[in-house]
Amino acid sequence: MKAIVIRALGGPEVLGVEERPIPEPGAYQVLIRVAAASVNFADIKARQGRYHGAGQPPFIPGLDAVGIVERVGSHVTALSSGMRVAAFPSGGSYAEFVLADEKLAYPLPDAMSWETAAALPTVGLTAYTLLHDVAQLRPGETVLVHSAAGGVGTTAVQLARILGAGSVFGTVGSPAKASLVAGLGADGIVDYTQGAFYEQVNDWTEGRGVDVILDSVGGTVSEEGLACLAPFGRLVHFGQSSGSGGRITVSDLHASCRAVLGYSLGTARRTRPETLKPAAEAVMSLAAEGRLRMQVGRRYPLLQAREAQIWMESRQSTGKIVLIANETL
Ligand SMILES: NC(=O)c1ccc[n+]([C@@H]2O[C@H](COP(=O)([O-])OP(=O)(O)OC[C@H]3O[C@@H](n4cnc5c(N)ncnc54)[C@H](OP(=O)(O)O)[C@@H]3O)[C@@H](O)[C@H]2O)c1
């Protein structure tokens, strides 16, 4: 099979194509013939040696893939060959075949296209879990989503609405991204590279601030979030696209009854895989019903994964980037 392999940490040039043997499933694993995988920002961090969940080279990058179960291990009970699944593979996903633990492979609704399914796993489960379980969004509450035009962002804006948010605001890194986010139902969008986003958010909320902030940027964006977080509000930190951590002062929290929370789907996958199923089922149903529309900005053949990562790293990409591994499935 063909696979994308990272032989050394570094820039996009370290992504190479290799011929590898098709792996054998272990007792609790399934072998999946991959239709498509997706590019996540974590793949770039992993390539640079800055992702907490990645190993050392050589490794196959990628967090999620969709395809058809080819073979199952001796102790697999919930899945059988021929089933269409979405999965979080154990050894990377940028490949024509991948292995996944049966607890991390989910049957797909029949009518769901490969493209929608490929866009869904990482960002769908993350956005849903952040809003539903970590922030525990309540009906009518206001939400601010940073990097709202990206993979997690476009999904979170829609899910916030679906889960009953009153108003949903988004930040974007360029004006060109604003119309996409407006089309997803956001009530206000601010280009946070051009000034103090928290002032705009405070204007929109008449000085009150928002109840929930989804922050995947870190650095000053995390710090400034507290300037527009309402009493009893929750700032959920789940990524560091900016490359730097922010500093939180605990005395900013207790009197206002506010909380700063953290979440990593990668950690949940590794340590509590069984907890992900309800979120997987929820987002798959929403997408199958057409209520959640996965935004696929670009598609690339698997073997052009390097170009796909360059596009994401350029900070111009919108929605999800999907890698097509097999056109004929
Ligand atoms: N904790 C978890 O479980 C989890 C799961 C999935 C994703 N994440 C995190 O969520 C974030 C979004 O992931 P994604 O895969 O959906 O990516 P994405 O949002 O589609 O793409 C990354 C976006 O980050 C923004 N960004 C901000 N500062 C940047 C910088 N210095 N360099 C490059 N991009 C920058 C850019 O959008 P703007 O310029 O418009 O802001 C860029 O388009 C990432 O931080 C990722 O690590 C966390």
Ligand as a Chemical Component Dictionary entry (heavy atoms), coordinates in Angstrom:
data_LIG
# 
_chem_comp.id                   LIG 
_chem_comp.type                 NON-POLYMER 
_chem_comp.pdbx_formal_charge   0 
_chem_comp.three_letter_code    LIG 
# 
loop_
_chem_comp_atom.comp_id 
_chem_comp_atom.atom_id 
_chem_comp_atom.alt_atom_id 
_chem_comp_atom.type_symbol 
_chem_comp_atom.charge 
_chem_comp_atom.model_Cartn_x 
_chem_comp_atom.model_Cartn_y 
_chem_comp_atom.model_Cartn_z 
_chem_comp_atom.pdbx_ordinal 
LIG N1  N1  N 0  -8.074 19.641 21.820 1  
LIG C1  C1  C 0  -8.589 18.950 20.834 2  
LIG O1  O1  O 0  -9.133 17.867 21.076 3  
LIG C2  C2  C 0  -8.538 19.485 19.434 4  
LIG C3  C3  C 0  -9.143 18.750 18.402 5  
LIG C4  C4  C 0  -9.142 19.319 17.112 6  
LIG C5  C5  C 0  -8.505 20.525 16.900 7  
LIG N2  N2  N 1  -7.893 21.160 17.919 8  
LIG C6  C6  C 0  -7.238 22.452 17.742 9  
LIG O2  O2  O 0  -8.192 23.320 17.163 10 
LIG C7  C7  C 0  -7.536 24.237 16.307 11 
LIG C8  C8  C 0  -8.195 24.171 14.942 12 
LIG O3  O3  O 0  -7.897 22.914 14.345 13 
LIG P1  P1  P 0  -8.394 22.611 12.861 14 
LIG O4  O4  O 0  -7.822 21.302 12.501 15 
LIG O5  O5  O -1 -9.858 22.818 12.762 16 
LIG O6  O6  O 0  -7.620 23.712 12.033 17 
LIG P2  P2  P 0  -8.215 24.974 11.218 18 
LIG O7  O7  O 0  -8.946 25.829 12.193 19 
LIG O8  O8  O 0  -8.945 24.487 10.033 20 
LIG O9  O9  O 0  -6.895 25.678 10.711 21 
LIG C9  C9  C 0  -6.061 26.331 11.595 22 
LIG C10 C10 C 0  -6.475 27.810 11.745 23 
LIG O10 O10 O 0  -5.843 28.315 12.915 24 
LIG C11 C11 C 0  -5.822 29.719 12.830 25 
LIG N3  N3  N 0  -4.553 30.256 13.314 26 
LIG C12 C12 C 0  -4.442 31.117 14.340 27 
LIG N4  N4  N 0  -3.173 31.415 14.537 28 
LIG C13 C13 C 0  -2.444 30.744 13.624 29 
LIG C14 C14 C 0  -1.073 30.659 13.326 30 
LIG N5  N5  N 0  -0.156 31.343 14.039 31 
LIG N6  N6  N 0  -0.670 29.872 12.312 32 
LIG C15 C15 C 0  -1.566 29.147 11.613 33 
LIG N7  N7  N 0  -2.892 29.181 11.863 34 
LIG C16 C16 C 0  -3.329 29.980 12.852 35 
LIG C17 C17 C 0  -6.038 30.078 11.361 36 
LIG O11 O11 O 0  -7.345 30.625 11.238 37 
LIG P3  P3  P 0  -7.616 32.177 11.561 38 
LIG O12 O12 O 0  -6.421 32.920 11.075 39 
LIG O13 O13 O 0  -8.870 32.481 10.838 40 
LIG O14 O14 O 0  -7.771 32.228 13.052 41 
LIG C18 C18 C 0  -5.983 28.734 10.654 42 
LIG O15 O15 O 0  -6.786 28.698 9.503  43 
LIG C19 C19 C 0  -6.052 23.861 16.330 44 
LIG O16 O16 O 0  -5.395 24.628 17.311 45 
LIG C20 C20 C 0  -6.081 22.414 16.745 46 
LIG O17 O17 O 0  -4.891 21.987 17.335 47 
LIG C21 C21 C 0  -7.900 20.655 19.189 48 
# 
loop_
_chem_comp_bond.comp_id 
_chem_comp_bond.atom_id_1 
_chem_comp_bond.atom_id_2 
_chem_comp_bond.value_order 
_chem_comp_bond.pdbx_ordinal 
LIG N1  C1  SING 1  
LIG C1  O1  DOUB 2  
LIG C1  C2  SING 3  
LIG C2  C3  SING 4  
LIG C2  C21 DOUB 5  
LIG C3  C4  DOUB 6  
LIG C4  C5  SING 7  
LIG C5  N2  DOUB 8  
LIG N2  C6  SING 9  
LIG N2  C21 SING 10 
LIG C6  O2  SING 11 
LIG C6  C20 SING 12 
LIG O2  C7  SING 13 
LIG C7  C8  SING 14 
LIG C7  C19 SING 15 
LIG C8  O3  SING 16 
LIG O3  P1  SING 17 
LIG P1  O4  DOUB 18 
LIG P1  O5  SING 19 
LIG P1  O6  SING 20 
LIG O6  P2  SING 21 
LIG P2  O7  DOUB 22 
LIG P2  O8  SING 23 
LIG P2  O9  SING 24 
LIG O9  C9  SING 25 
LIG C9  C10 SING 26 
LIG C10 O10 SING 27 
LIG C10 C18 SING 28 
LIG O10 C11 SING 29 
LIG C11 N3  SING 30 
LIG C11 C17 SING 31 
LIG N3  C12 SING 32 
LIG N3  C16 SING 33 
LIG C12 N4  DOUB 34 
LIG N4  C13 SING 35 
LIG C13 C14 SING 36 
LIG C13 C16 DOUB 37 
LIG C14 N5  SING 38 
LIG C14 N6  DOUB 39 
LIG N6  C15 SING 40 
LIG C15 N7  DOUB 41 
LIG N7  C16 SING 42 
LIG C17 O11 SING 43 
LIG C17 C18 SING 44 
LIG O11 P3  SING 45 
LIG P3  O12 DOUB 46 
LIG P3  O13 SING 47 
LIG P3  O14 SING 48 
LIG C18 O15 SING 49 
LIG C19 O16 SING 50 
LIG C19 C20 SING 51 
LIG C20 O17 SING 52 
# 
